[in-house]
């Protein structure tokens, strides 16, 4: 689980800013993940910035405005930026889009993160990060969510206020009309919440209204708020679902609960309170599956899996 936060991205750019030539005239970001590092680089290098489409059309961002034409005689050395490179298809597509401009501009390519062996596809790379890898700015739209457990309150929607948490009409109204926070762009494996089972109907209505896709909803099967407070099993309830199933990640809003879930399961937990990956406790099985321990064993198991698939076909 190689996770990089926005803070990590900023730090590696600052640490290795020296790799970028200072005669760059214009920084161009590949939408949309490339725009964030492109803006950071433009700020640190004190250079103008624009997006790929605007650059192709001869436009540049100026003083908070967009769509201003720029003089191609003034901007000759162009740095095109993306956040990462894996297969290389995005960079290759970009190169094809600007091929007709190669005689007019001196174009160089840069990524913040590259997987081993792909760094030679660009001119500048800030860091090498192997797969599997996930970034703060796109993890909530990543297909890994299909193999993820996710909390509801504090992640998908705001937490209820104390006066709303009455285990009655006010709480039902909160569930039905809760303000959304992070609405994922990919289906979620299982939603695991400490909401009581008796509020399943209201919860499902809200999830449908906010177009949240998921495979399963696990709630706490206790009669009332008092029983839930007495049991005090928020973290263990969530950890049991995570531990007993082949999920890769849990996304939790509470930092103390995230730490406890990680301790119980030995599997990573992303905490939306600070968007840090909690992974202090690691199980041997999880490490083998991800190649962090006994990589040859994992390689052999993958070969065996592929062989079994061929036989079944």
Short mmCIF file of the C-alpha atoms (twelve columns), coordinates in Angstrom:
data_MODEL
# 
_entry.id   MODEL 
# 
loop_
_atom_site.group_PDB 
_atom_site.id 
_atom_site.type_symbol 
_atom_site.label_atom_id 
_atom_site.label_alt_id 
_atom_site.label_comp_id 
_atom_site.label_asym_id 
_atom_site.label_seq_id 
_atom_site.Cartn_x 
_atom_site.Cartn_y 
_atom_site.Cartn_z 
_atom_site.pdbx_PDB_model_num 
ATOM 1   C CA . UNK A 1   0.000   0.000   0.000   1 
ATOM 2   C CA . UNK A 2   2.027   2.934   -1.318  1 
ATOM 3   C CA . UNK A 3   -0.033  5.990   -0.410  1 
ATOM 4   C CA . UNK A 4   0.904   9.603   -1.107  1 
ATOM 5   C CA . UNK A 5   -0.920  12.586  0.355   1 
ATOM 6   C CA . UNK A 6   -1.072  16.144  -0.960  1 
ATOM 7   C CA . UNK A 7   1.486   17.014  1.705   1 
ATOM 8   C CA . UNK A 8   3.802   14.259  0.407   1 
ATOM 9   C CA . UNK A 9   3.472   15.587  -3.141  1 
ATOM 10  C CA . UNK A 10  4.307   19.110  -2.036  1 
ATOM 11  C CA . UNK A 11  7.302   17.942  0.007   1 
ATOM 12  C CA . UNK A 12  8.876   15.871  -2.790  1 
ATOM 13  C CA . UNK A 13  8.481   18.766  -5.241  1 
ATOM 14  C CA . UNK A 14  10.185  21.141  -2.801  1 
ATOM 15  C CA . UNK A 15  12.924  18.626  -2.023  1 
ATOM 16  C CA . UNK A 16  13.795  17.970  -5.677  1 
ATOM 17  C CA . UNK A 17  12.825  21.256  -7.299  1 
ATOM 18  C CA . UNK A 18  16.430  21.548  -8.510  1 
ATOM 19  C CA . UNK A 19  15.826  18.918  -11.235 1 
ATOM 20  C CA . UNK A 20  13.698  21.387  -13.228 1 
ATOM 21  C CA . UNK A 21  15.665  23.788  -15.478 1 
ATOM 22  C CA . UNK A 22  15.175  27.449  -14.610 1 
ATOM 23  C CA . UNK A 23  14.815  28.509  -18.232 1 
ATOM 24  C CA . UNK A 24  11.301  27.028  -18.479 1 
ATOM 25  C CA . UNK A 25  8.942   29.665  -19.913 1 
ATOM 26  C CA . UNK A 26  5.540   28.069  -19.332 1 
ATOM 27  C CA . UNK A 27  4.156   25.245  -17.157 1 
ATOM 28  C CA . UNK A 28  1.305   23.199  -18.647 1 
ATOM 29  C CA . UNK A 29  -0.837  20.810  -16.574 1 
ATOM 30  C CA . UNK A 30  -2.545  17.699  -17.927 1 
ATOM 31  C CA . UNK A 31  -6.147  17.795  -16.637 1 
ATOM 32  C CA . UNK A 32  -7.144  16.931  -14.164 1 
ATOM 33  C CA . UNK A 33  -4.642  15.328  -11.773 1 
ATOM 34  C CA . UNK A 34  -1.735  17.129  -13.405 1 
ATOM 35  C CA . UNK A 35  -3.119  20.586  -12.710 1 
ATOM 36  C CA . UNK A 36  -2.310  20.493  -8.996  1 
ATOM 37  C CA . UNK A 37  1.444   19.768  -9.331  1 
ATOM 38  C CA . UNK A 38  1.591   22.084  -12.361 1 
ATOM 39  C CA . UNK A 39  0.262   24.972  -10.285 1 
ATOM 40  C CA . UNK A 40  2.707   24.213  -7.473  1 
ATOM 41  C CA . UNK A 41  5.656   24.101  -9.874  1 
ATOM 42  C CA . UNK A 42  4.550   27.333  -11.552 1 
ATOM 43  C CA . UNK A 43  4.356   29.065  -8.174  1 
ATOM 44  C CA . UNK A 44  7.739   27.789  -6.992  1 
ATOM 45  C CA . UNK A 45  9.410   28.583  -10.331 1 
ATOM 46  C CA . UNK A 46  7.547   31.898  -10.686 1 
ATOM 47  C CA . UNK A 47  6.336   30.970  -14.158 1 
ATOM 48  C CA . UNK A 48  2.940   31.275  -15.865 1 
ATOM 49  C CA . UNK A 49  0.694   28.198  -15.983 1 
ATOM 50  C CA . UNK A 50  -2.096  26.867  -18.169 1 
ATOM 51  C CA . UNK A 51  -3.857  23.595  -18.927 1 
ATOM 52  C CA . UNK A 52  -3.113  21.366  -21.916 1 
ATOM 53  C CA . UNK A 53  -6.208  22.304  -23.934 1 
ATOM 54  C CA . UNK A 54  -5.609  26.016  -23.452 1 
ATOM 55  C CA . UNK A 55  -1.963  25.637  -24.428 1 
ATOM 56  C CA . UNK A 56  -2.904  23.841  -27.661 1 
ATOM 57  C CA . UNK A 57  -5.363  26.661  -28.429 1 
ATOM 58  C CA . UNK A 58  -2.763  29.353  -27.680 1 
ATOM 59  C CA . UNK A 59  -4.260  30.515  -24.359 1 
ATOM 60  C CA . UNK A 60  -2.675  31.161  -20.981 1 
ATOM 61  C CA . UNK A 61  -3.939  32.014  -17.477 1 
ATOM 62  C CA . UNK A 62  -3.300  35.661  -16.662 1 
ATOM 63  C CA . UNK A 63  -3.967  37.521  -13.411 1 
ATOM 64  C CA . UNK A 64  -6.871  35.304  -12.459 1 
ATOM 65  C CA . UNK A 65  -8.292  35.314  -15.987 1 
ATOM 66  C CA . UNK A 66  -8.482  32.443  -18.436 1 
ATOM 67  C CA . UNK A 67  -8.421  32.429  -22.200 1 
ATOM 68  C CA . UNK A 68  -5.861  35.176  -22.793 1 
ATOM 69  C CA . UNK A 69  -3.810  34.639  -25.953 1 
ATOM 70  C CA . UNK A 70  -0.062  34.389  -25.423 1 
ATOM 71  C CA . UNK A 71  2.794   35.293  -27.722 1 
ATOM 72  C CA . UNK A 72  4.438   32.057  -28.875 1 
ATOM 73  C CA . UNK A 73  7.655   33.992  -29.521 1 
ATOM 74  C CA . UNK A 74  7.879   34.748  -25.791 1 
ATOM 75  C CA . UNK A 75  7.120   31.239  -24.509 1 
ATOM 76  C CA . UNK A 76  9.395   28.705  -26.164 1 
ATOM 77  C CA . UNK A 77  10.418  26.229  -23.457 1 
ATOM 78  C CA . UNK A 78  7.370   24.357  -22.234 1 
ATOM 79  C CA . UNK A 79  7.095   21.958  -19.287 1 
ATOM 80  C CA . UNK A 80  4.088   19.615  -19.475 1 
ATOM 81  C CA . UNK A 81  3.217   18.138  -16.067 1 
ATOM 82  C CA . UNK A 82  1.189   15.193  -14.787 1 
ATOM 83  C CA . UNK A 83  0.928   13.772  -11.287 1 
ATOM 84  C CA . UNK A 84  2.066   10.263  -12.199 1 
ATOM 85  C CA . UNK A 85  2.871   7.706   -14.855 1 
ATOM 86  C CA . UNK A 86  1.971   4.028   -14.765 1 
ATOM 87  C CA . UNK A 87  1.232   2.464   -18.149 1 
ATOM 88  C CA . UNK A 88  2.316   5.647   -19.918 1 
ATOM 89  C CA . UNK A 89  -0.870  5.882   -21.980 1 
ATOM 90  C CA . UNK A 90  -1.812  9.358   -20.680 1 
ATOM 91  C CA . UNK A 91  1.607   10.817  -21.479 1 
ATOM 92  C CA . UNK A 92  1.619   9.145   -24.880 1 
ATOM 93  C CA . UNK A 93  -1.804  10.569  -25.672 1 
ATOM 94  C CA . UNK A 94  -0.575  14.015  -24.615 1 
ATOM 95  C CA . UNK A 95  2.489   13.740  -26.873 1 
ATOM 96  C CA . UNK A 96  0.239   12.918  -29.818 1 
ATOM 97  C CA . UNK A 97  -1.964  15.936  -29.041 1 
ATOM 98  C CA . UNK A 98  0.957   18.376  -29.119 1 
ATOM 99  C CA . UNK A 99  2.978   16.706  -31.891 1 
ATOM 100 C CA . UNK A 100 2.023   19.438  -34.359 1 
ATOM 101 C CA . UNK A 101 3.578   22.022  -32.001 1 
ATOM 102 C CA . UNK A 102 7.001   20.395  -31.654 1 
ATOM 103 C CA . UNK A 103 8.589   22.593  -34.344 1 
ATOM 104 C CA . UNK A 104 7.272   25.721  -32.654 1 
ATOM 105 C CA . UNK A 105 8.089   24.884  -29.013 1 
ATOM 106 C CA . UNK A 106 10.762  23.060  -27.037 1 
ATOM 107 C CA . UNK A 107 8.534   20.706  -25.038 1 
ATOM 108 C CA . UNK A 108 9.640   18.684  -22.011 1 
ATOM 109 C CA . UNK A 109 7.592   16.299  -19.870 1 
ATOM 110 C CA . UNK A 110 7.508   15.899  -16.097 1 
ATOM 111 C CA . UNK A 111 5.705   13.664  -13.582 1 
ATOM 112 C CA . UNK A 112 5.857   13.684  -9.808  1 
ATOM 113 C CA . UNK A 113 5.528   9.902   -9.396  1 
ATOM 114 C CA . UNK A 114 6.546   7.086   -11.743 1 
ATOM 115 C CA . UNK A 115 6.538   3.331   -11.310 1 
ATOM 116 C CA . UNK A 116 9.948   1.653   -11.708 1 
ATOM 117 C CA . UNK A 117 10.999  1.417   -15.351 1 
ATOM 118 C CA . UNK A 118 8.599   4.087   -16.650 1 
ATOM 119 C CA . UNK A 119 10.639  7.127   -15.629 1 
ATOM 120 C CA . UNK A 120 12.410  7.049   -19.022 1 
ATOM 121 C CA . UNK A 121 9.129   7.988   -20.733 1 
ATOM 122 C CA . UNK A 122 9.451   11.548  -19.398 1 
ATOM 123 C CA . UNK A 123 12.262  14.050  -18.991 1 
ATOM 124 C CA . UNK A 124 11.892  14.715  -15.256 1 
ATOM 125 C CA . UNK A 125 10.614  12.504  -12.410 1 
ATOM 126 C CA . UNK A 126 10.465  13.549  -8.778  1 
ATOM 127 C CA . UNK A 127 9.969   10.134  -7.168  1 
ATOM 128 C CA . UNK A 128 9.723   6.420   -7.987  1 
ATOM 129 C CA . UNK A 129 6.747   4.698   -6.338  1 
ATOM 130 C CA . UNK A 130 5.903   1.058   -7.155  1 
ATOM 131 C CA . UNK A 131 2.419   -0.410  -7.452  1 
ATOM 132 C CA . UNK A 132 0.026   -0.723  -5.727  1 
ATOM 133 C CA . UNK A 133 -0.108  3.030   -5.125  1 
ATOM 134 C CA . UNK A 134 -2.882  5.440   -4.240  1 
ATOM 135 C CA . UNK A 135 -3.055  9.225   -4.048  1 
ATOM 136 C CA . UNK A 136 -5.119  11.412  -1.730  1 
ATOM 137 C CA . UNK A 137 -6.445  13.443  -4.650  1 
ATOM 138 C CA . UNK A 138 -7.961  10.495  -6.522  1 
ATOM 139 C CA . UNK A 139 -8.423  7.607   -4.088  1 
ATOM 140 C CA . UNK A 140 -12.134 8.379   -3.642  1 
ATOM 141 C CA . UNK A 141 -12.601 7.852   -7.380  1 
ATOM 142 C CA . UNK A 142 -10.309 4.812   -7.656  1 
ATOM 143 C CA . UNK A 143 -11.489 1.302   -8.500  1 
ATOM 144 C CA . UNK A 144 -9.866  0.139   -5.226  1 
ATOM 145 C CA . UNK A 145 -13.123 1.306   -3.591  1 
ATOM 146 C CA . UNK A 146 -14.740 -1.895  -4.859  1 
ATOM 147 C CA . UNK A 147 -12.453 -3.728  -2.408  1 
ATOM 148 C CA . UNK A 148 -12.893 -1.181  0.372   1 
ATOM 149 C CA . UNK A 149 -14.919 -0.844  3.566   1 
ATOM 150 C CA . UNK A 150 -16.121 2.702   4.220   1 
ATOM 151 C CA . UNK A 151 -17.693 4.544   7.133   1 
ATOM 152 C CA . UNK A 152 -20.660 6.861   6.476   1 
ATOM 153 C CA . UNK A 153 -20.770 9.679   9.050   1 
ATOM 154 C CA . UNK A 154 -17.734 11.934  8.668   1 
ATOM 155 C CA . UNK A 155 -16.865 10.378  5.300   1 
ATOM 156 C CA . UNK A 156 -19.879 10.392  3.000   1 
ATOM 157 C CA . UNK A 157 -21.744 12.974  5.062   1 
ATOM 158 C CA . UNK A 158 -21.221 15.278  8.037   1 
ATOM 159 C CA . UNK A 159 -21.452 13.943  11.593  1 
ATOM 160 C CA . UNK A 160 -24.686 14.687  13.458  1 
ATOM 161 C CA . UNK A 161 -24.641 17.518  15.975  1 
ATOM 162 C CA . UNK A 162 -25.193 16.496  19.627  1 
ATOM 163 C CA . UNK A 163 -28.726 17.919  19.554  1 
ATOM 164 C CA . UNK A 164 -29.516 15.881  16.415  1 
ATOM 165 C CA . UNK A 165 -28.319 12.621  17.947  1 
ATOM 166 C CA . UNK A 166 -31.490 11.978  19.997  1 
ATOM 167 C CA . UNK A 167 -32.203 8.454   18.683  1 
ATOM 168 C CA . UNK A 168 -35.564 9.754   17.592  1 
ATOM 169 C CA . UNK A 169 -37.249 12.118  15.169  1 
ATOM 170 C CA . UNK A 170 -34.355 14.596  15.048  1 
ATOM 171 C CA . UNK A 171 -31.879 11.825  14.255  1 
ATOM 172 C CA . UNK A 172 -34.121 10.399  11.532  1 
ATOM 173 C CA . UNK A 173 -34.364 13.860  10.011  1 
ATOM 174 C CA . UNK A 174 -30.575 14.189  10.137  1 
ATOM 175 C CA . UNK A 175 -30.071 10.888  8.307   1 
ATOM 176 C CA . UNK A 176 -32.564 11.795  5.587   1 
ATOM 177 C CA . UNK A 177 -31.112 15.288  4.997   1 
ATOM 178 C CA . UNK A 178 -27.434 15.025  6.013   1 
ATOM 179 C CA . UNK A 179 -25.076 17.313  4.112   1 
ATOM 180 C CA . UNK A 180 -22.775 15.275  1.831   1 
ATOM 181 C CA . UNK A 181 -18.990 15.418  2.249   1 
ATOM 182 C CA . UNK A 182 -17.114 13.060  -0.098  1 
ATOM 183 C CA . UNK A 183 -19.205 11.391  -2.796  1 
ATOM 184 C CA . UNK A 184 -17.075 8.657   -4.424  1 
ATOM 185 C CA . UNK A 185 -16.879 8.341   -8.181  1 
ATOM 186 C CA . UNK A 186 -16.561 4.540   -8.019  1 
ATOM 187 C CA . UNK A 187 -18.662 1.783   -6.418  1 
ATOM 188 C CA . UNK A 188 -17.873 0.935   -2.788  1 
ATOM 189 C CA . UNK A 189 -17.422 -2.632  -1.598  1 
ATOM 190 C CA . UNK A 190 -19.135 -2.392  1.799   1 
ATOM 191 C CA . UNK A 191 -20.423 0.496   3.876   1 
ATOM 192 C CA . UNK A 192 -19.791 -0.244  7.572   1 
ATOM 193 C CA . UNK A 193 -21.439 2.127   10.021  1 
ATOM 194 C CA . UNK A 194 -22.202 2.345   13.735  1 
ATOM 195 C CA . UNK A 195 -25.679 3.582   12.881  1 
ATOM 196 C CA . UNK A 196 -28.299 1.278   14.339  1 
ATOM 197 C CA . UNK A 197 -29.996 -1.319  12.159  1 
ATOM 198 C CA . UNK A 198 -33.391 0.279   12.785  1 
ATOM 199 C CA . UNK A 199 -32.268 3.268   10.669  1 
ATOM 200 C CA . UNK A 200 -31.485 1.167   7.594   1 
ATOM 201 C CA . UNK A 201 -34.447 2.456   5.590   1 
ATOM 202 C CA . UNK A 202 -33.579 6.140   6.137   1 
ATOM 203 C CA . UNK A 203 -29.904 5.457   5.415   1 
ATOM 204 C CA . UNK A 204 -30.692 3.669   2.153   1 
ATOM 205 C CA . UNK A 205 -32.968 6.529   1.061   1 
ATOM 206 C CA . UNK A 206 -30.121 9.038   1.609   1 
ATOM 207 C CA . UNK A 207 -27.572 6.849   -0.194  1 
ATOM 208 C CA . UNK A 208 -29.864 6.491   -3.203  1 
ATOM 209 C CA . UNK A 209 -30.638 10.222  -3.263  1 
ATOM 210 C CA . UNK A 210 -26.906 10.997  -3.350  1 
ATOM 211 C CA . UNK A 211 -26.210 8.364   -6.034  1 
ATOM 212 C CA . UNK A 212 -23.759 6.403   -3.896  1 
ATOM 213 C CA . UNK A 213 -23.065 2.951   -5.328  1 
ATOM 214 C CA . UNK A 214 -22.214 0.103   -2.974  1 
ATOM 215 C CA . UNK A 215 -22.509 -3.666  -2.718  1 
ATOM 216 C CA . UNK A 216 -23.433 -4.096  0.947   1 
ATOM 217 C CA . UNK A 217 -24.480 -2.037  3.964   1 
ATOM 218 C CA . UNK A 218 -23.478 -3.324  7.419   1 
ATOM 219 C CA . UNK A 219 -25.102 -1.620  10.413  1 
ATOM 220 C CA . UNK A 220 -24.963 -2.139  14.184  1 
ATOM 221 C CA . UNK A 221 -27.650 -4.554  15.376  1 
ATOM 222 C CA . UNK A 222 -28.465 -3.064  18.780  1 
ATOM 223 C CA . UNK A 223 -31.865 -1.820  20.017  1 
ATOM 224 C CA . UNK A 224 -31.097 1.805   20.904  1 
ATOM 225 C CA . UNK A 225 -28.562 4.557   21.551  1 
ATOM 226 C CA . UNK A 226 -28.076 3.540   25.174  1 
ATOM 227 C CA . UNK A 227 -27.167 -0.026  24.183  1 
ATOM 228 C CA . UNK A 228 -24.727 1.296   21.589  1 
ATOM 229 C CA . UNK A 229 -23.048 3.578   24.127  1 
ATOM 230 C CA . UNK A 230 -22.805 0.736   26.636  1 
ATOM 231 C CA . UNK A 231 -21.307 -1.642  24.057  1 
ATOM 232 C CA . UNK A 232 -18.784 1.006   22.905  1 
ATOM 233 C CA . UNK A 233 -17.887 -1.227  19.981  1 
ATOM 234 C CA . UNK A 234 -17.595 1.243   17.101  1 
ATOM 235 C CA . UNK A 235 -14.074 0.251   16.048  1 
ATOM 236 C CA . UNK A 236 -14.429 -3.498  16.729  1 
ATOM 237 C CA . UNK A 237 -17.741 -3.618  14.837  1 
ATOM 238 C CA . UNK A 238 -16.094 -2.080  11.777  1 
ATOM 239 C CA . UNK A 239 -12.884 -4.101  12.168  1 
ATOM 240 C CA . UNK A 240 -14.753 -7.423  12.220  1 
ATOM 241 C CA . UNK A 241 -16.238 -6.826  8.769   1 
ATOM 242 C CA . UNK A 242 -12.878 -5.637  7.441   1 
ATOM 243 C CA . UNK A 243 -10.878 -8.478  9.002   1 
ATOM 244 C CA . UNK A 244 -13.143 -11.325 7.932   1 
ATOM 245 C CA . UNK A 245 -13.336 -10.342 4.242   1 
ATOM 246 C CA . UNK A 246 -10.735 -9.802  1.483   1 
ATOM 247 C CA . UNK A 247 -10.878 -6.009  1.581   1 
ATOM 248 C CA . UNK A 248 -7.754  -3.963  0.837   1 
ATOM 249 C CA . UNK A 249 -8.651  -0.737  2.630   1 
ATOM 250 C CA . UNK A 250 -10.933 0.803   5.246   1 
ATOM 251 C CA . UNK A 251 -11.858 4.495   5.041   1 
ATOM 252 C CA . UNK A 252 -12.747 5.915   8.466   1 
ATOM 253 C CA . UNK A 253 -13.419 9.452   9.697   1 
ATOM 254 C CA . UNK A 254 -12.271 9.155   13.331  1 
ATOM 255 C CA . UNK A 255 -8.525  8.993   13.975  1 
ATOM 256 C CA . UNK A 256 -8.810  6.991   17.245  1 
ATOM 257 C CA . UNK A 257 -11.120 4.495   15.532  1 
ATOM 258 C CA . UNK A 258 -8.823  4.312   12.497  1 
ATOM 259 C CA . UNK A 259 -5.879  3.438   14.754  1 
ATOM 260 C CA . UNK A 260 -7.925  0.790   16.580  1 
ATOM 261 C CA . UNK A 261 -9.233  -0.774  13.343  1 
ATOM 262 C CA . UNK A 262 -5.655  -1.018  12.072  1 
ATOM 263 C CA . UNK A 263 -4.511  -2.643  15.328  1 
ATOM 264 C CA . UNK A 264 -7.281  -5.244  15.201  1 
ATOM 265 C CA . UNK A 265 -6.956  -6.123  11.523  1 
ATOM 266 C CA . UNK A 266 -3.318  -5.392  10.656  1 
ATOM 267 C CA . UNK A 267 -4.642  -3.826  7.444   1 
ATOM 268 C CA . UNK A 268 -4.407  -0.190  6.256   1 
ATOM 269 C CA . UNK A 269 -6.963  2.436   7.231   1 
ATOM 270 C CA . UNK A 270 -7.295  5.814   5.518   1 
ATOM 271 C CA . UNK A 271 -8.455  8.453   7.990   1 
ATOM 272 C CA . UNK A 272 -10.385 11.361  6.442   1 
ATOM 273 C CA . UNK A 273 -9.804  13.419  9.598   1 
ATOM 274 C CA . UNK A 274 -6.274  14.120  8.351   1 
ATOM 275 C CA . UNK A 275 -6.133  12.025  5.139   1 
ATOM 276 C CA . UNK A 276 -3.265  9.965   6.526   1 
ATOM 277 C CA . UNK A 277 -2.864  6.243   5.950   1 
ATOM 278 C CA . UNK A 278 -2.771  4.391   9.264   1 
ATOM 279 C CA . UNK A 279 -0.602  1.315   8.784   1 
ATOM 280 C CA . UNK A 280 1.453   0.854   11.930  1 
ATOM 281 C CA . UNK A 281 0.186   -2.695  12.481  1 
ATOM 282 C CA . UNK A 282 0.707   -5.013  9.527   1 
ATOM 283 C CA . UNK A 283 -0.334  -8.638  9.298   1 
ATOM 284 C CA . UNK A 284 2.053   -11.160 7.730   1 
ATOM 285 C CA . UNK A 285 -0.673  -12.352 5.346   1 
ATOM 286 C CA . UNK A 286 -1.394  -8.813  4.143   1 
ATOM 287 C CA . UNK A 287 2.293   -8.135  3.568   1 
ATOM 288 C CA . UNK A 288 2.685   -11.349 1.556   1 
ATOM 289 C CA . UNK A 289 -0.343  -10.472 -0.594  1 
ATOM 290 C CA . UNK A 290 1.133   -7.055  -1.386  1 
ATOM 291 C CA . UNK A 291 4.708   -8.257  -1.922  1 
ATOM 292 C CA . UNK A 292 6.183   -6.437  1.074   1 
ATOM 293 C CA . UNK A 293 7.153   -9.756  2.658   1 
ATOM 294 C CA . UNK A 294 8.358   -12.855 0.808   1 
ATOM 295 C CA . UNK A 295 7.920   -11.356 -2.698  1 
ATOM 296 C CA . UNK A 296 8.899   -14.663 -4.354  1 
ATOM 297 C CA . UNK A 297 6.029   -16.392 -2.571  1 
ATOM 298 C CA . UNK A 298 3.601   -13.790 -3.884  1 
ATOM 299 C CA . UNK A 299 5.034   -14.151 -7.393  1 
ATOM 300 C CA . UNK A 300 4.595   -17.915 -7.256  1 
ATOM 301 C CA . UNK A 301 1.026   -17.623 -6.008  1 
ATOM 302 C CA . UNK A 302 0.158   -15.205 -8.820  1 
ATOM 303 C CA . UNK A 303 1.559   -17.644 -11.393 1 
ATOM 304 C CA . UNK A 304 -0.484  -20.441 -9.836  1 
ATOM 305 C CA . UNK A 305 -3.607  -18.273 -9.968  1 
ATOM 306 C CA . UNK A 306 -3.060  -17.510 -13.668 1 
ATOM 307 C CA . UNK A 307 -2.478  -21.201 -14.403 1 
ATOM 308 C CA . UNK A 308 -5.726  -22.168 -12.648 1 
ATOM 309 C CA . UNK A 309 -7.616  -19.511 -14.657 1 
ATOM 310 C CA . UNK A 310 -6.256  -20.950 -17.913 1 
ATOM 311 C CA . UNK A 311 -7.282  -24.491 -16.914 1 
ATOM 312 C CA . UNK A 312 -10.795 -23.338 -15.974 1 
ATOM 313 C CA . UNK A 313 -11.209 -21.574 -19.320 1 
# 
